[in-house]
């Protein structure tokens, strides 16, 4: 790769000074402006809508009840935190999609319940003579949710228009550039991708319309002078990404083929060593498993009966899976296939004849995984984590997919980041794609990410997207 000398780069700076001057003036190109607009809108909209509904109740019934500051502040803060976890302030989130709309209202429902508990159950209990109507509180939240989503859809549309005439510059070898271009096209990015193998060819395209420079070479292979120059470009409002950082930033995954062996400890994580959150999560898992087994016991008994009546064989399917630190354990599921089906292909195909009629329903709604609550209770699994793979699949993938064993750094989960972002895998290529999401989960292991996964899982269950 030709990097050119520092003197050549200095000469070429004079030909494109706009690359190095900080961008001035307001516009959607300012990275923080969409988030600032949305946060300001949410913090101001809730008090306005709540007070309007309070006045409406006064007109209809004569009194809105006593309004205290907690009713204004707490719901605003709770909803802002919820939207932040869902990516509702991230300019890269596709807020025009049906998927996001569903997550938006599911998150809003959670925020409303938390806010109502705090406002009516804790903050105003015994301290006000007459509490505002819970019905009007709910209606205000509903109108606020519609307004917040409409604002996000408008800003997303404006950002798409803004990005349509812009581009990313990729500096990479021809084979790496070709692979990345395919992924870029599959993701339907709004910007154009311009690929180059030589920096001097890429340089003229680092202009005011560039949304970023992507480096497809390993950072250690770059000339130090070029590295210093790229740092200068990066801090002049043209972001510079490695392939890994671009995947994480825009697609929320880790590119398996682009990382090195030191990836696991290249950045601090909440997972490392004696993780406090890991202990908190275990307590959460135990509590949810106990409550789930008690609450779902009648449904599970009925499901087991239906499975037994439809086809011969046990209601519960047992299989050896690989758990945390590579330890095998026995996983429990409701049987969704005919007895002896495990002797066939290790993958389940679409409309697989081995799947029973009730099994199709169980898989679509994820109800076949309810017995895994027992695995969670025992500590074999977590509610959230990478999918627990069959030992035969692990033996196949370990030798074929780089860093596949890293997914065993955490407990496997009933649901997870890969499960909610990628469809059911039926090949080694699918397993590699899902590993990208698993590695992202491991690196960004946190309560916020787990909460986002729960909301995405609820969407999967409600719309029967399982397989």
SEZA-882878 format. One record per residue (C-alpha): x, y, z; residue in three letters; residue number from 1. Coordinates in nm, 2 decimals, always signed. Layout:
// SEZA-882878
SITE; X; Y; Z; Ala; NUM
...
END
This chain:
// SEZA-882878
SITE; +0.00; +0.00; +0.00; Unk; 1
SITE; +0.13; +0.34; -0.09; Unk; 2
SITE; +0.09; +0.59; +0.18; Unk; 3
SITE; +0.29; +0.88; +0.03; Unk; 4
SITE; +0.54; +1.08; +0.22; Unk; 5
SITE; +0.45; +1.35; +0.47; Unk; 6
SITE; +0.58; +1.62; +0.23; Unk; 7
SITE; +0.35; +1.50; -0.04; Unk; 8
SITE; +0.05; +1.50; +0.19; Unk; 9
SITE; +0.14; +1.86; +0.30; Unk; 10
SITE; +0.14; +1.97; -0.06; Unk; 11
SITE; -0.20; +1.82; -0.12; Unk; 12
SITE; -0.36; +1.99; +0.18; Unk; 13
SITE; -0.35; +2.32; +0.00; Unk; 14
SITE; -0.57; +2.17; -0.27; Unk; 15
SITE; -0.85; +2.08; -0.04; Unk; 16
SITE; -0.85; +2.31; +0.26; Unk; 17
SITE; -1.22; +2.22; +0.34; Unk; 18
SITE; -1.11; +1.88; +0.46; Unk; 19
SITE; -0.92; +2.04; +0.75; Unk; 20
SITE; -1.14; +2.33; +0.85; Unk; 21
SITE; -1.40; +2.26; +1.12; Unk; 22
SITE; -1.75; +2.26; +0.98; Unk; 23
SITE; -1.94; +2.57; +1.08; Unk; 24
SITE; -2.31; +2.65; +1.08; Unk; 25
SITE; -2.61; +2.44; +1.20; Unk; 26
SITE; -2.73; +2.15; +1.00; Unk; 27
SITE; -2.80; +1.78; +1.01; Unk; 28
SITE; -2.43; +1.72; +0.95; Unk; 29
SITE; -2.36; +1.83; +1.31; Unk; 30
SITE; -2.34; +1.49; +1.49; Unk; 31
SITE; -2.50; +1.59; +1.82; Unk; 32
SITE; -2.79; +1.80; +1.67; Unk; 33
SITE; -3.05; +1.52; +1.61; Unk; 34
SITE; -3.00; +1.38; +1.96; Unk; 35
SITE; -3.01; +1.73; +2.12; Unk; 36
SITE; -3.33; +1.81; +1.92; Unk; 37
SITE; -3.50; +1.49; +2.03; Unk; 38
SITE; -3.40; +1.51; +2.40; Unk; 39
SITE; -3.52; +1.87; +2.41; Unk; 40
SITE; -3.84; +1.78; +2.24; Unk; 41
SITE; -3.91; +1.49; +2.49; Unk; 42
SITE; -3.83; +1.69; +2.80; Unk; 43
SITE; -4.05; +1.98; +2.69; Unk; 44
SITE; -4.33; +1.78; +2.53; Unk; 45
SITE; -4.43; +1.56; +2.83; Unk; 46
SITE; -4.49; +1.86; +3.07; Unk; 47
SITE; -4.69; +2.04; +2.80; Unk; 48
SITE; -4.91; +1.74; +2.71; Unk; 49
SITE; -4.97; +1.65; +3.07; Unk; 50
SITE; -5.07; +2.00; +3.17; Unk; 51
SITE; -5.30; +2.02; +2.86; Unk; 52
SITE; -5.48; +1.70; +2.97; Unk; 53
SITE; -5.50; +1.84; +3.33; Unk; 54
SITE; -5.67; +2.15; +3.19; Unk; 55
SITE; -5.90; +1.93; +2.99; Unk; 56
SITE; -6.00; +1.74; +3.30; Unk; 57
SITE; -6.07; +2.07; +3.47; Unk; 58
SITE; -6.31; +2.16; +3.19; Unk; 59
SITE; -6.48; +1.83; +3.20; Unk; 60
SITE; -6.49; +1.74; +3.57; Unk; 61
SITE; -6.40; +2.06; +3.75; Unk; 62
SITE; -6.06; +1.97; +3.90; Unk; 63
SITE; -5.74; +1.81; +3.77; Unk; 64
SITE; -5.63; +1.70; +4.11; Unk; 65
SITE; -5.33; +1.83; +4.29; Unk; 66
SITE; -5.03; +1.86; +4.05; Unk; 67
SITE; -4.68; +1.82; +4.21; Unk; 68
SITE; -4.34; +1.86; +4.04; Unk; 69
SITE; -4.28; +1.48; +4.05; Unk; 70
SITE; -4.56; +1.43; +3.80; Unk; 71
SITE; -4.38; +1.66; +3.56; Unk; 72
SITE; -4.01; +1.55; +3.61; Unk; 73
SITE; -4.02; +1.18; +3.68; Unk; 74
SITE; -4.20; +1.06; +3.36; Unk; 75
SITE; -3.98; +1.29; +3.15; Unk; 76
SITE; -3.66; +1.14; +3.29; Unk; 77
SITE; -3.79; +0.78; +3.28; Unk; 78
SITE; -3.89; +0.81; +2.91; Unk; 79
SITE; -3.57; +0.98; +2.81; Unk; 80
SITE; -3.37; +0.70; +2.97; Unk; 81
SITE; -3.59; +0.44; +2.80; Unk; 82
SITE; -3.56; +0.60; +2.46; Unk; 83
SITE; -3.19; +0.62; +2.50; Unk; 84
SITE; -3.16; +0.25; +2.57; Unk; 85
SITE; -3.37; +0.18; +2.26; Unk; 86
SITE; -3.14; +0.39; +2.04; Unk; 87
SITE; -3.41; +0.66; +2.02; Unk; 88
SITE; -3.15; +0.93; +2.02; Unk; 89
SITE; -2.90; +0.76; +1.79; Unk; 90
SITE; -2.90; +0.91; +1.44; Unk; 91
SITE; -2.80; +0.57; +1.30; Unk; 92
SITE; -3.13; +0.40; +1.42; Unk; 93
SITE; -3.38; +0.34; +1.15; Unk; 94
SITE; -3.68; +0.50; +1.32; Unk; 95
SITE; -3.90; +0.47; +1.01; Unk; 96
SITE; -3.91; +0.09; +1.04; Unk; 97
SITE; -4.21; -0.10; +1.18; Unk; 98
SITE; -3.97; -0.28; +1.41; Unk; 99
SITE; -3.86; +0.04; +1.58; Unk; 100
SITE; -4.22; +0.16; +1.61; Unk; 101
SITE; -4.31; -0.16; +1.80; Unk; 102
SITE; -4.01; -0.13; +2.02; Unk; 103
SITE; -4.09; +0.24; +2.08; Unk; 104
SITE; -4.44; +0.17; +2.22; Unk; 105
SITE; -4.32; -0.14; +2.41; Unk; 106
SITE; -4.06; +0.08; +2.58; Unk; 107
SITE; -4.32; +0.35; +2.63; Unk; 108
SITE; -4.54; +0.10; +2.81; Unk; 109
SITE; -4.26; +0.00; +3.04; Unk; 110
SITE; -4.18; +0.37; +3.10; Unk; 111
SITE; -4.54; +0.45; +3.18; Unk; 112
SITE; -4.57; +0.16; +3.43; Unk; 113
SITE; -4.24; +0.27; +3.60; Unk; 114
SITE; -4.35; +0.63; +3.61; Unk; 115
SITE; -4.69; +0.56; +3.74; Unk; 116
SITE; -4.54; +0.34; +4.02; Unk; 117
SITE; -4.30; +0.61; +4.12; Unk; 118
SITE; -4.55; +0.90; +4.09; Unk; 119
SITE; -4.86; +0.74; +4.24; Unk; 120
SITE; -4.71; +0.48; +4.46; Unk; 121
SITE; -4.41; +0.65; +4.61; Unk; 122
SITE; -4.38; +1.02; +4.55; Unk; 123
SITE; -4.74; +1.14; +4.61; Unk; 124
SITE; -4.86; +0.87; +4.85; Unk; 125
SITE; -5.01; +1.05; +5.14; Unk; 126
SITE; -4.87; +1.39; +5.04; Unk; 127
SITE; -5.15; +1.52; +4.82; Unk; 128
SITE; -5.52; +1.56; +4.90; Unk; 129
SITE; -5.64; +1.45; +4.55; Unk; 130
SITE; -5.42; +1.27; +4.29; Unk; 131
SITE; -5.46; +1.34; +3.92; Unk; 132
SITE; -5.67; +1.09; +3.72; Unk; 133
SITE; -5.48; +0.78; +3.62; Unk; 134
SITE; -5.69; +0.76; +3.30; Unk; 135
SITE; -5.57; +1.10; +3.20; Unk; 136
SITE; -5.22; +1.01; +3.30; Unk; 137
SITE; -5.24; +0.71; +3.06; Unk; 138
SITE; -5.39; +0.92; +2.78; Unk; 139
SITE; -5.12; +1.19; +2.82; Unk; 140
SITE; -4.86; +0.91; +2.79; Unk; 141
SITE; -5.02; +0.77; +2.48; Unk; 142
SITE; -5.04; +1.11; +2.30; Unk; 143
SITE; -4.68; +1.18; +2.41; Unk; 144
SITE; -4.57; +0.85; +2.26; Unk; 145
SITE; -4.73; +0.93; +1.93; Unk; 146
SITE; -4.58; +1.27; +1.93; Unk; 147
SITE; -4.23; +1.14; +2.01; Unk; 148
SITE; -4.25; +0.88; +1.74; Unk; 149
SITE; -4.37; +1.13; +1.48; Unk; 150
SITE; -4.08; +1.36; +1.57; Unk; 151
SITE; -3.83; +1.08; +1.53; Unk; 152
SITE; -3.98; +0.97; +1.19; Unk; 153
SITE; -3.95; +1.33; +1.07; Unk; 154
SITE; -3.59; +1.36; +1.18; Unk; 155
SITE; -3.50; +1.02; +1.03; Unk; 156
SITE; -3.65; +1.13; +0.70; Unk; 157
SITE; -3.45; +1.46; +0.71; Unk; 158
SITE; -3.13; +1.27; +0.79; Unk; 159
SITE; -3.19; +1.03; +0.50; Unk; 160
SITE; -3.23; +1.32; +0.27; Unk; 161
SITE; -2.92; +1.47; +0.41; Unk; 162
SITE; -2.71; +1.15; +0.37; Unk; 163
SITE; -2.84; +1.07; +0.02; Unk; 164
SITE; -2.59; +1.30; -0.14; Unk; 165
SITE; -2.30; +1.20; +0.08; Unk; 166
SITE; -2.04; +0.92; +0.08; Unk; 167
SITE; -1.80; +0.70; +0.28; Unk; 168
SITE; -1.45; +0.65; +0.17; Unk; 169
SITE; -1.31; +0.30; +0.21; Unk; 170
SITE; -0.93; +0.24; +0.20; Unk; 171
SITE; -0.87; -0.13; +0.17; Unk; 172
SITE; -0.72; -0.41; -0.04; Unk; 173
SITE; -0.93; -0.51; -0.33; Unk; 174
SITE; -1.06; -0.84; -0.18; Unk; 175
SITE; -1.15; -0.67; +0.15; Unk; 176
SITE; -1.31; -0.38; -0.03; Unk; 177
SITE; -1.53; -0.62; -0.23; Unk; 178
SITE; -1.65; -0.81; +0.07; Unk; 179
SITE; -1.73; -0.49; +0.26; Unk; 180
SITE; -1.91; -0.34; -0.04; Unk; 181
SITE; -2.14; -0.64; -0.04; Unk; 182
SITE; -2.22; -0.59; +0.33; Unk; 183
SITE; -2.27; -0.22; +0.28; Unk; 184
SITE; -2.52; -0.28; +0.00; Unk; 185
SITE; -2.71; -0.54; +0.20; Unk; 186
SITE; -2.75; -0.29; +0.48; Unk; 187
SITE; -2.90; -0.04; +0.24; Unk; 188
SITE; -2.69; +0.25; +0.38; Unk; 189
SITE; -2.81; +0.59; +0.26; Unk; 190
SITE; -2.46; +0.71; +0.17; Unk; 191
SITE; -2.25; +0.60; -0.13; Unk; 192
SITE; -1.94; +0.39; -0.08; Unk; 193
SITE; -1.62; +0.48; -0.26; Unk; 194
SITE; -1.34; +0.23; -0.24; Unk; 195
SITE; -0.97; +0.28; -0.30; Unk; 196
SITE; -0.66; +0.08; -0.23; Unk; 197
SITE; -0.42; +0.38; -0.22; Unk; 198
SITE; -0.45; +0.68; +0.01; Unk; 199
SITE; -0.34; +0.93; -0.25; Unk; 200
SITE; -0.64; +0.82; -0.47; Unk; 201
SITE; -0.88; +0.84; -0.18; Unk; 202
SITE; -0.75; +1.18; -0.06; Unk; 203
SITE; -0.95; +1.40; -0.30; Unk; 204
SITE; -1.28; +1.24; -0.18; Unk; 205
SITE; -1.22; +1.35; +0.18; Unk; 206
SITE; -1.42; +1.66; +0.13; Unk; 207
SITE; -1.72; +1.83; +0.28; Unk; 208
SITE; -1.96; +1.56; +0.16; Unk; 209
SITE; -1.76; +1.27; +0.32; Unk; 210
SITE; -1.94; +1.11; +0.62; Unk; 211
SITE; -1.63; +0.92; +0.71; Unk; 212
SITE; -1.31; +0.74; +0.61; Unk; 213
SITE; -1.30; +0.36; +0.67; Unk; 214
SITE; -0.95; +0.20; +0.71; Unk; 215
SITE; -0.96; -0.16; +0.59; Unk; 216
SITE; -0.60; -0.22; +0.67; Unk; 217
SITE; -0.47; -0.33; +1.02; Unk; 218
SITE; -0.38; -0.02; +1.21; Unk; 219
SITE; -0.03; -0.17; +1.29; Unk; 220
SITE; +0.04; -0.19; +0.92; Unk; 221
SITE; +0.00; +0.19; +0.86; Unk; 222
SITE; +0.29; +0.43; +0.83; Unk; 223
SITE; +0.32; +0.63; +1.16; Unk; 224
SITE; +0.31; +0.96; +0.96; Unk; 225
SITE; -0.01; +0.86; +0.79; Unk; 226
SITE; -0.16; +0.75; +1.12; Unk; 227
SITE; -0.08; +1.09; +1.26; Unk; 228
SITE; -0.23; +1.26; +0.96; Unk; 229
SITE; -0.55; +1.04; +0.99; Unk; 230
SITE; -0.58; +1.14; +1.35; Unk; 231
SITE; -0.57; +1.50; +1.24; Unk; 232
SITE; -0.85; +1.44; +0.99; Unk; 233
SITE; -1.05; +1.25; +1.24; Unk; 234
SITE; -1.05; +1.54; +1.49; Unk; 235
SITE; -1.15; +1.79; +1.21; Unk; 236
SITE; -1.50; +1.64; +1.19; Unk; 237
SITE; -1.44; +1.37; +0.93; Unk; 238
SITE; -1.46; +1.05; +1.14; Unk; 239
SITE; -1.20; +0.78; +1.07; Unk; 240
SITE; -1.31; +0.42; +1.14; Unk; 241
SITE; -1.14; +0.09; +1.14; Unk; 242
SITE; -1.35; -0.20; +0.99; Unk; 243
SITE; -1.42; -0.32; +1.35; Unk; 244
SITE; -1.53; +0.02; +1.48; Unk; 245
SITE; -1.75; +0.08; +1.17; Unk; 246
SITE; -1.93; -0.25; +1.22; Unk; 247
SITE; -1.98; -0.18; +1.59; Unk; 248
SITE; -2.09; +0.18; +1.54; Unk; 249
SITE; -2.33; +0.14; +1.25; Unk; 250
SITE; -2.43; -0.23; +1.25; Unk; 251
SITE; -2.38; -0.33; +1.62; Unk; 252
SITE; -2.17; -0.63; +1.55; Unk; 253
SITE; -1.81; -0.73; +1.55; Unk; 254
SITE; -1.65; -0.84; +1.22; Unk; 255
SITE; -1.50; -1.18; +1.30; Unk; 256
SITE; -1.26; -1.18; +1.01; Unk; 257
SITE; -1.12; -0.84; +1.10; Unk; 258
SITE; -1.02; -0.88; +1.46; Unk; 259
SITE; -0.71; -1.02; +1.62; Unk; 260
SITE; -0.64; -1.25; +1.91; Unk; 261
SITE; -0.61; -0.97; +2.16; Unk; 262
SITE; -0.96; -0.84; +2.08; Unk; 263
SITE; -1.11; -0.98; +2.40; Unk; 264
SITE; -0.90; -0.76; +2.63; Unk; 265
SITE; -0.85; -0.46; +2.39; Unk; 266
SITE; -1.13; -0.27; +2.57; Unk; 267
SITE; -1.26; -0.29; +2.92; Unk; 268
SITE; -1.59; -0.46; +2.97; Unk; 269
SITE; -1.84; -0.50; +3.25; Unk; 270
SITE; -1.79; -0.88; +3.20; Unk; 271
SITE; -1.42; -0.90; +3.30; Unk; 272
SITE; -1.29; -1.06; +3.62; Unk; 273
SITE; -1.52; -1.02; +3.92; Unk; 274
SITE; -1.80; -0.83; +3.75; Unk; 275
SITE; -2.06; -0.67; +3.97; Unk; 276
SITE; -2.32; -0.67; +3.70; Unk; 277
SITE; -2.26; -1.04; +3.64; Unk; 278
SITE; -2.37; -1.10; +4.00; Unk; 279
SITE; -2.66; -0.87; +3.97; Unk; 280
SITE; -2.77; -1.04; +3.65; Unk; 281
SITE; -2.75; -1.38; +3.82; Unk; 282
SITE; -2.99; -1.26; +4.09; Unk; 283
SITE; -3.22; -1.12; +3.82; Unk; 284
SITE; -3.21; -1.45; +3.63; Unk; 285
SITE; -3.29; -1.65; +3.95; Unk; 286
SITE; -3.59; -1.42; +4.04; Unk; 287
SITE; -3.73; -1.43; +3.68; Unk; 288
SITE; -3.69; -1.81; +3.66; Unk; 289
SITE; -3.87; -1.87; +3.99; Unk; 290
SITE; -4.15; -1.63; +3.90; Unk; 291
SITE; -4.17; -1.76; +3.54; Unk; 292
SITE; -4.19; -2.13; +3.65; Unk; 293
SITE; -4.47; -2.05; +3.90; Unk; 294
SITE; -4.67; -1.82; +3.67; Unk; 295
SITE; -4.63; -2.04; +3.36; Unk; 296
SITE; -4.69; -2.37; +3.53; Unk; 297
SITE; -5.05; -2.42; +3.41; Unk; 298
SITE; -4.95; -2.32; +3.06; Unk; 299
SITE; -4.65; -2.55; +3.06; Unk; 300
SITE; -4.86; -2.84; +3.19; Unk; 301
SITE; -5.12; -2.78; +2.91; Unk; 302
SITE; -4.84; -2.75; +2.65; Unk; 303
SITE; -4.68; -3.08; +2.76; Unk; 304
SITE; -5.02; -3.26; +2.74; Unk; 305
SITE; -5.08; -3.13; +2.38; Unk; 306
SITE; -4.73; -3.23; +2.27; Unk; 307
SITE; -4.79; -3.58; +2.41; Unk; 308
SITE; -5.13; -3.61; +2.25; Unk; 309
SITE; -5.02; -3.50; +1.90; Unk; 310
SITE; -4.72; -3.74; +1.85; Unk; 311
SITE; -4.57; -4.03; +2.04; Unk; 312
SITE; -4.27; -3.95; +2.26; Unk; 313
SITE; -4.18; -3.75; +2.57; Unk; 314
SITE; -4.31; -3.39; +2.60; Unk; 315
SITE; -3.97; -3.26; +2.71; Unk; 316
SITE; -3.67; -3.28; +2.47; Unk; 317
SITE; -3.33; -3.31; +2.62; Unk; 318
SITE; -3.00; -3.23; +2.45; Unk; 319
SITE; -2.64; -3.17; +2.54; Unk; 320
SITE; -2.54; -2.81; +2.49; Unk; 321
SITE; -2.23; -2.61; +2.56; Unk; 322
SITE; -2.24; -2.35; +2.83; Unk; 323
SITE; -2.02; -2.09; +3.00; Unk; 324
SITE; -1.64; -2.18; +2.99; Unk; 325
SITE; -1.72; -2.46; +2.74; Unk; 326
SITE; -1.89; -2.68; +3.01; Unk; 327
SITE; -2.16; -2.92; +2.87; Unk; 328
SITE; -2.50; -2.93; +3.02; Unk; 329
SITE; -2.84; -3.08; +2.95; Unk; 330
SITE; -3.09; -2.84; +2.80; Unk; 331
SITE; -3.47; -2.88; +2.83; Unk; 332
SITE; -3.72; -2.78; +2.57; Unk; 333
SITE; -4.07; -2.88; +2.47; Unk; 334
SITE; -4.04; -3.13; +2.19; Unk; 335
SITE; -4.14; -2.97; +1.86; Unk; 336
SITE; -4.02; -3.25; +1.63; Unk; 337
SITE; -4.12; -3.61; +1.58; Unk; 338
SITE; -3.94; -3.86; +1.80; Unk; 339
SITE; -3.60; -3.96; +1.65; Unk; 340
SITE; -3.57; -3.64; +1.44; Unk; 341
SITE; -3.23; -3.56; +1.59; Unk; 342
SITE; -3.07; -3.83; +1.37; Unk; 343
SITE; -3.14; -3.62; +1.06; Unk; 344
SITE; -2.98; -3.28; +0.96; Unk; 345
SITE; -2.84; -3.07; +1.25; Unk; 346
SITE; -3.03; -2.77; +1.10; Unk; 347
SITE; -3.41; -2.71; +1.09; Unk; 348
SITE; -3.52; -2.61; +0.74; Unk; 349
SITE; -3.82; -2.39; +0.66; Unk; 350
SITE; -4.13; -2.61; +0.66; Unk; 351
SITE; -3.92; -2.90; +0.79; Unk; 352
SITE; -4.14; -3.21; +0.78; Unk; 353
SITE; -3.99; -3.33; +1.11; Unk; 354
SITE; -4.16; -3.04; +1.29; Unk; 355
SITE; -4.51; -3.12; +1.43; Unk; 356
SITE; -4.81; -2.89; +1.39; Unk; 357
SITE; -4.80; -2.79; +1.75; Unk; 358
SITE; -4.43; -2.76; +1.72; Unk; 359
SITE; -4.46; -2.50; +1.45; Unk; 360
SITE; -4.67; -2.29; +1.69; Unk; 361
SITE; -4.43; -2.34; +1.98; Unk; 362
SITE; -4.14; -2.24; +1.77; Unk; 363
SITE; -4.31; -1.93; +1.62; Unk; 364
SITE; -4.40; -1.80; +1.97; Unk; 365
SITE; -4.08; -1.93; +2.14; Unk; 366
SITE; -4.30; -2.12; +2.38; Unk; 367
SITE; -4.09; -2.43; +2.32; Unk; 368
SITE; -3.82; -2.26; +2.53; Unk; 369
SITE; -4.02; -2.22; +2.85; Unk; 370
SITE; -3.86; -2.53; +3.01; Unk; 371
SITE; -3.53; -2.36; +2.98; Unk; 372
SITE; -3.63; -2.15; +3.28; Unk; 373
SITE; -3.53; -2.46; +3.48; Unk; 374
SITE; -3.18; -2.44; +3.32; Unk; 375
SITE; -3.17; -2.07; +3.43; Unk; 376
SITE; -3.27; -2.16; +3.78; Unk; 377
SITE; -2.99; -2.42; +3.79; Unk; 378
SITE; -2.74; -2.17; +3.67; Unk; 379
SITE; -2.67; -2.34; +3.34; Unk; 380
SITE; -2.81; -2.05; +3.14; Unk; 381
SITE; -2.92; -1.69; +3.17; Unk; 382
SITE; -3.23; -1.52; +3.05; Unk; 383
SITE; -3.01; -1.32; +2.81; Unk; 384
SITE; -2.70; -1.44; +2.63; Unk; 385
SITE; -2.57; -1.62; +2.32; Unk; 386
SITE; -2.77; -1.92; +2.20; Unk; 387
SITE; -2.68; -2.25; +2.37; Unk; 388
SITE; -2.55; -2.46; +2.08; Unk; 389
SITE; -2.57; -2.83; +2.04; Unk; 390
SITE; -2.23; -3.00; +2.11; Unk; 391
SITE; -2.21; -3.13; +1.76; Unk; 392
SITE; -2.25; -2.78; +1.61; Unk; 393
SITE; -1.99; -2.64; +1.85; Unk; 394
SITE; -1.74; -2.91; +1.74; Unk; 395
SITE; -1.80; -2.81; +1.37; Unk; 396
SITE; -1.79; -2.44; +1.42; Unk; 397
SITE; -1.48; -2.43; +1.65; Unk; 398
SITE; -1.25; -2.54; +1.38; Unk; 399
SITE; -1.41; -2.34; +1.10; Unk; 400
SITE; -1.50; -2.00; +1.25; Unk; 401
SITE; -1.23; -1.77; +1.41; Unk; 402
SITE; -1.29; -1.68; +1.78; Unk; 403
SITE; -1.60; -1.90; +1.80; Unk; 404
SITE; -1.50; -2.00; +2.15; Unk; 405
SITE; -1.53; -1.64; +2.27; Unk; 406
SITE; -1.91; -1.68; +2.29; Unk; 407
SITE; -1.86; -1.92; +2.58; Unk; 408
SITE; -1.73; -1.63; +2.80; Unk; 409
SITE; -2.08; -1.58; +2.92; Unk; 410
SITE; -2.37; -1.80; +3.01; Unk; 411
SITE; -2.59; -1.89; +2.71; Unk; 412
SITE; -2.94; -1.73; +2.71; Unk; 413
SITE; -3.30; -1.81; +2.63; Unk; 414
SITE; -3.28; -1.49; +2.42; Unk; 415
SITE; -2.99; -1.27; +2.31; Unk; 416
SITE; -2.85; -1.00; +2.08; Unk; 417
SITE; -2.79; -1.25; +1.80; Unk; 418
SITE; -3.13; -1.41; +1.83; Unk; 419
SITE; -3.32; -1.08; +1.80; Unk; 420
SITE; -3.11; -0.94; +1.52; Unk; 421
SITE; -3.06; -1.24; +1.30; Unk; 422
SITE; -3.29; -1.51; +1.18; Unk; 423
SITE; -3.25; -1.88; +1.26; Unk; 424
SITE; -2.92; -2.01; +1.13; Unk; 425
SITE; -2.90; -2.31; +0.90; Unk; 426
SITE; -2.54; -2.31; +0.79; Unk; 427
SITE; -2.18; -2.23; +0.91; Unk; 428
SITE; -2.21; -1.90; +0.73; Unk; 429
SITE; -2.52; -1.81; +0.94; Unk; 430
SITE; -2.33; -1.92; +1.25; Unk; 431
SITE; -2.05; -1.68; +1.17; Unk; 432
SITE; -2.30; -1.39; +1.12; Unk; 433
SITE; -2.46; -1.47; +1.45; Unk; 434
SITE; -2.12; -1.48; +1.62; Unk; 435
SITE; -2.07; -1.11; +1.51; Unk; 436
SITE; -2.37; -1.02; +1.72; Unk; 437
SITE; -2.26; -1.24; +2.01; Unk; 438
SITE; -1.92; -1.08; +2.02; Unk; 439
SITE; -2.08; -0.73; +2.02; Unk; 440
SITE; -2.29; -0.85; +2.32; Unk; 441
SITE; -1.99; -0.97; +2.51; Unk; 442
SITE; -1.80; -0.64; +2.45; Unk; 443
SITE; -2.10; -0.42; +2.54; Unk; 444
SITE; -2.23; -0.65; +2.82; Unk; 445
SITE; -2.46; -0.42; +3.03; Unk; 446
SITE; -2.80; -0.37; +3.18; Unk; 447
SITE; -2.90; -0.13; +2.91; Unk; 448
SITE; -2.82; -0.37; +2.63; Unk; 449
SITE; -3.01; -0.65; +2.82; Unk; 450
SITE; -3.31; -0.43; +2.85; Unk; 451
SITE; -3.31; -0.35; +2.48; Unk; 452
SITE; -3.29; -0.73; +2.41; Unk; 453
SITE; -3.59; -0.79; +2.63; Unk; 454
SITE; -3.80; -0.54; +2.44; Unk; 455
SITE; -3.69; -0.68; +2.11; Unk; 456
SITE; -3.78; -1.03; +2.23; Unk; 457
SITE; -4.13; -0.92; +2.33; Unk; 458
SITE; -4.17; -0.79; +1.97; Unk; 459
SITE; -4.06; -1.13; +1.84; Unk; 460
SITE; -4.31; -1.32; +2.06; Unk; 461
SITE; -4.60; -1.08; +1.99; Unk; 462
SITE; -4.55; -1.11; +1.61; Unk; 463
SITE; -4.46; -1.48; +1.62; Unk; 464
SITE; -4.13; -1.43; +1.44; Unk; 465
SITE; -3.96; -1.73; +1.58; Unk; 466
SITE; -3.87; -2.04; +1.39; Unk; 467
END
